Amino acid sequence: MGQLNELKIKAAKPRDKEYLLADGEGLYLRIRSSSTSAKVWVYRYKGAGKEAKLTLGPYPALPLAAARKKARAEAEKRASGVDPRLARREEAERSRVARLNTFELTARAWVAQAHKDRLWSAGYAAKVLRHLELHTFPWIGAHAMEAVAPTELVRCLHRIKDRGHLETAQRVREAVVHVYQYAVDVGLLDPARNFVNSRTGGLPAPRTRHYAAITDPDELAQLLRDIAAYKGNVITRAALSLAPMLFQRPGQLRFAHWEDIDLEGKLWRCPPEKMKLREWQKRDSRTPAHLVPLPTQALDILRDLQPLTGPTGPVFRSMSKRSEATRYMSDNTINAALRTLGYDTQEQITGHGFRATARTLIRELLGWDREVIERHLAHVSDEELGGSYDRATHLGQRRKMVQAWADLLDDLTEGKAVEPALHVQFQEPKRAR
């Protein structure tokens, strides 16, 4: 080795075609035919029965001495039975994987894949990702998957728990379990390095905590009187009045459209896409709409509201028209109104709690059969295979039930005494065996 020197290299000029200047032992300087006189070091050898070339770097960024050192290193690989080109390709792949194999990038890839494969709603996917962004990425997001220490992840989980958010810590751990399994499935992580499971962090089981709800008739009567005296926005007042009367989910009420309400037929048809269902159920054309019969009191409220927000579009329209996202009243509107009335939405009553209120008191004070109440709540049958085969809506019975419930709410508001029911108003007929 040693046929080239700095003078020869600098004197080499581009020609019509690219050519090589040999230095010895497989090292060559390639003179490109471009006007920029680009010069590049290459290492030539025979691999797999044919000639191969390996680019080492440009001159003068890679000087002659350094180029010779690199060429010797490649020759030593060949002497040990390693193909230099193959070795470089494998190293490039390892480098690529290392760049993509951070916890954050892997987690984002998992969320995107789960959103597609599991038919997650966009809102749910965003919620899962937000949990990871807030509680894991700042501490372990930039680490390679295999470099995350178990103690680092445990600290992330305990930061959440120590702030009193045990359920969130459980949800974050569940997401991280899926992230690690995804990394194994796509070859980013050796299965032996997957240390995350449902016991990681030693988190205690979360306490079962139901939505705050009023089930005492006297307390409910006072709440109804407070709602009647509410002096806030007229749309909010209408929603606040309908919430205990119809006892549907707050989101379902918030997204109601006039096109779905038949005032003459006394019926509110809730399409699947506005219900609390899995994404695939919302998209399935066979999923039926949930039918909500409307008592006369609800019809009066809706007829008063229609000139303001109707006749089409959202029933509970936001007064802000800045964007499509603000077409509906906020998901916090009902709870905010309850707080304005002086109620603690963590301990006393919440918008979702009206469902528990109605379910409890309709059964206790009116004596309606549980099956009818559950269907009005849009709950499926709890019998074996009930969701598949029992598709009864009990619409006729539910019409009577919601009217009796609305009348009872009027009685409570007026301070009338209400006695518990002594018999069941409707009994599901026994099925033949």
N, C-alpha and C positions, 0 to 999 in steps of 0.2 A: 504494500500500500504506500502511496506517496507520489503518484504521477502528476497530480495537480498541485498548484500553488496559487497564492493570491493573485499573482500577475496573470497567469493563464486564465483564471476564473474571470477577472475583470476585463480581459481582452476578448473573451468570448462574446460574439454578437449574434443576434437572431438572424435566421435565414428564412428562406421561403417555407421550409418545413422544419418541424421540431427535430432536434438531434441531441445525442448524449455524449458527454465527455467522461471517460472512465478514470477512476482514481485507483481502482484495484480492490480485490476481495469483495466484489459485488456492489461497491459504492459508485454511483454515477451522479453527474450533475446534468440535469435536463434543461436545455435551453429552449424556451418556448418561442414560437414564431410570431408572437405578438409584438407590437411596437413598444411595449413597456419593458421589453428585455427581461421578462420574469425568468428567474433561475431557481430551480427546485431540486433538492437532493432526493434521490431514490435509491432504494436497495433492491437489487435484482438477484433472484435465486430460482432454483427449480423446485417446485412444489407439486405433489400429486402427478408427477410425470410431465409437467409443462412449466414453462417459464412464468414467473410471477413477479410483480413489481409492488414495492411498498414505499409510499411517500414518507419521507422523514421530516421535511420542513423546507421553507424557502431560504434562499441565500439573499442578502447577508444576515438576516435575522438569526439563522443557524449557520455559524461560521464553519470553516473547514474542519477544525479540530473537533468540534462538537459533533459534526456530521459523521466523522470517522468513529467516534466513541459510540454513537447510536448504531452504526453499521456493525461494529464488533458485538454489541449487545444482541442484535438480531441474529448474527452468525452463531452466537452461543446458544440461542434458543434452538436453532436448527440442529446444532450438534447434539442437543439433548432430546431430539425427536419431536420438537414443537414447531408447528407451522406458524411463522410470524404473522401472516395475514389472518389466520384463524384466531390466533391469540389476541390480536388487536381487535378483531370483531367481538370476541367474547368480553374483552375489557370495556369496549364501548357500550355493550349491552348492560354490563354490570354498572357502569357509570350512569347510563340512562335510567335504569331501575332505581339506583340510589337517589337520583334527582327527583323521581316521581314517587318514591317510597316514603315520603314523610307522612306522619299521622294525618295531618290536615288534608293533603291531597287524596289520600286513600279514603278518608271519611267522606269527603265531598263526592268521590266517585261512587261510593256505596250508596249514598243518599240518592244520587241521580239514577243509579241502577234500580234501587228499590222503588223509587217513584214510578219507574216504567214497568217493572216486572210485577209489582204488587198492586198496581193501579192506585197508588196513594193519591189523595187530592193534593193540589198545589199547596193549599194551606197547611196540611199535615206535614208534608215534606219540608216546608219552610220552618215549621215549628221544631221538628227534629234537628234540622241543621242549626237553628238558632241556639238550641240547648248546647250543642257541641261548640259552637262559636263562642258562647259566653263562658262555658265551664271547663273546656279542655284545650282549645287551640292556643290561648295565651301562654300556657305552660308546657304543653307537649306537642303542639301543632307542627313545629319546625323539625322535630326529631324524626329520624328514620324509624320505621315500625319496630325493627329488631333492637333499636337503641333505647326504646322507652322502658324505663325501669318500673317494676311493679309498684315500688313505693311512690313514684311520681303520680301514677294513675290513682292510687289510693288517696293521696293528698288532694287530688282534684275532687274526688267524691266526698271526702270529709269536709272540704271547704263548703260544699253545698249543704251537707247535713248540719254542720255547726251553725249555719245561718237559720236553721229551723225548717229547711226545705227538704225533708226526707224523701217525699214522693218524687221530687225532681231528681234527687241523687239516684233513686232507683231507675228512673227513666234514662238518665244519662248512662248509667252502667249498662242497661239493656242495649242502648245504641252502640256503646263501645264493644260489647260482646259481638254484635253483628259486624262491626267494622273489622275486627280481628279475624273473624271467620271469612269475611270477604277477601281479606288480604291473603289468607291461606288458599282460598279457592282459585284466585287468579295468579297464584305463584309468586306473590310478593313477600311472603313470609313462610318460613319453615314451620310446619305444624308443631314441632317441638317447642317453638318460641311463643306459642299461643297460650299465655298464662291467664287470660281473662275468662271468667265464668260467672255464673249467677251468684257466687259467694264472694267474689272479689270485693275487698273493702270492708267485709264484715258488717254491712249495714243492717240494722234491725228491721224487722218487717214494718212497713208503714201502717199507721193507725187508720182504721176505716173511719172515714169522716164523711157524713152525708151533707147534702146541701141544707142550709138553714131553712127551717120551715115552721110555720105556726100551725098547730093542730088543736089548740084550745079554742072552742067556739067563741068565747067572750073576747079573747085576744084578736081573733080573726074579725069579729064585729067591729072592734076599735080600728083595726087596720083599714077595713072597708070604709068606715066613716072618714078616716084620714085621707084616703084616696079620693073620696067624693069631694073633699074640701081642697084638693090640690090646686094651686094657683099657677102652675107652670105652663109650659107650652101645651097647646090644645092637642097636638098629635101625641105627645108623651102621655098626656092624661088619658087619651083613648086607649093607648097600648097598655097603660097601667091598669085601666079598668077591665080590659079584656083578658089580661094575663091570668087572674084567678078564676075567671068565668069559663074560659076555654081550656085552661091548663095544658097547653101545648108547649113544646120547647121554645125558649126565648129566640133562638136563631130562626126557627120555623115561623114564628110570629113576625119577626123583624123583616123577613124576606117575602112576606105575603104580597101578592099582586092582585089588583082589582080584577084582572082577567080570570083569576082562579076562584073568585067569590060570586056565587049565585044568590043574590039577595031575594029573588022571588022563590027560588027552590030551597032557601034557608040552608045552604050548604057551602062549605069552603073545601075546595079540592086542592090538596097539597101535593104537587108533583114530586117524584122520587128525588130529583136533583136538589130539592130544598129540604130534604129530610136527613136525619142522622142515620146514614147507611154507609156501607162500604162502597168504595168508588165503583167497583164492578156492578154492584146492585143499582147504583144510580144510572149507569149506562145501559143496563139491561132493559130492553123494551118490554119484557114480561113483568117487570116490577110494577105493581099497581100503585096508583096514587093513594094517599091517605085521606079519607073523607072525614071532615069535621062538621057535624051538624051544628047549626047556629040557633041559639035560643032567641026569643023576641028581644030581650034586653041587648044582646050583641048586635042584632039587626038595627036597633035604634041608634047605637053608637056608630055603626058603620055608615048608616045613612046620613048622620050628621057630619061625618068626616069626609064623605065622598066629594062634596063640592070643593073642598080644600085640596085634596091630594089626588082625586080621581079625574076622569072616570077610568083611566088606564094607568098602568105602571105601578110602582110601589105604593102600598096602602099607607105605610109609615115612612113617608118620604123625608129625607133630610132637607132642611131648608137651605143647606149649602149646595150649590150647583157647580162647584169648581171642577169636579171630575166625575167619571163613572163610579169611582170607588165611594163617593159620598152620596149616592142616590138614596141609600137607606139610612135610617137613623142608626146611631152608634150601638154596638153590642153592649155598651155599658149604660145606655140611657135609662133602662128600667131600674137597675140597681142604684144609679145616681139619684133617680127620683125618690126611691125608697129611703136613701140616706138623707135626702132633703126633708123628708117627712119625719126624720128622727129615728129611723130603724137601723140597727146594726146588721149589715148584710153578711157578716161572718157568723153571727151567733143567733139572730132572730129570724130574718126572712130574706130570701134572695129571689130573683126572678125565676130561677129554675125550681126553687122550693115550693112554688105554687102547685106544682104537680103532686108533690107529696102531701100538701095540704088537702087538695081535692081528693086524692086517692084514699086518704085516711077518713075524712069526714063524710064523703059520699057513702062509704061503706058503713060507718058508725051511725050517722044521723039519718040517712035515707035507706040504708039496707040493700043497696044494689049489689048484684053478684060481681065477684072479683073479675071474672072473665070479661064482662062488658066494660068494666073500668079499664082493664089492661088494654083492650083493643082501642079504646078512645085515646089512651096514652101512646098508641102506635107500638106497643110491645107485642112480640110474637107469642104464640102459645107455648107454654112451658111443658106441654106433654111431649112424650117421645115422638119424634118425627112431626110434631105439631106444625112447625114452620113450613114443612113441605106439603102436608096434606090438609091441614085445617086452615082454610082461607076465609072463614066467615068474618064478616065485618060487624055484625049485630047492629046495623045502621038504624033499624027501626027502634030497637031498645035504647040505643044511645041518644036518639032524638028525645025520647021521653026523659032519659036520665039528665041530659044537659039542661033541659028546661026546668026540671025539678031542682037541679043544683043552682041555677040562676035565681029561681024563686026563693030558695033557701038563703042565698046571699042577700037578697033584698030584705028578707025577714030579719037576718042578723043585723044588717045596717040600721034597720028601724028599731032594733032593740027588742024584738019579739022573742019569747022563749021558744026554744027548739028542743024537742025530746028525741032521744035515740030511737032508731028503728027497732021494731020487735021481730021483723021477719025479712027474708031476702026477697027483693023485688023481682029478680029474674034468676032462674036456675037453668044452667046448661043441661039439656036433656041427656040422659045416659045413652051411651052408644051401645049398640048390640054387640055382643061378644061372639 
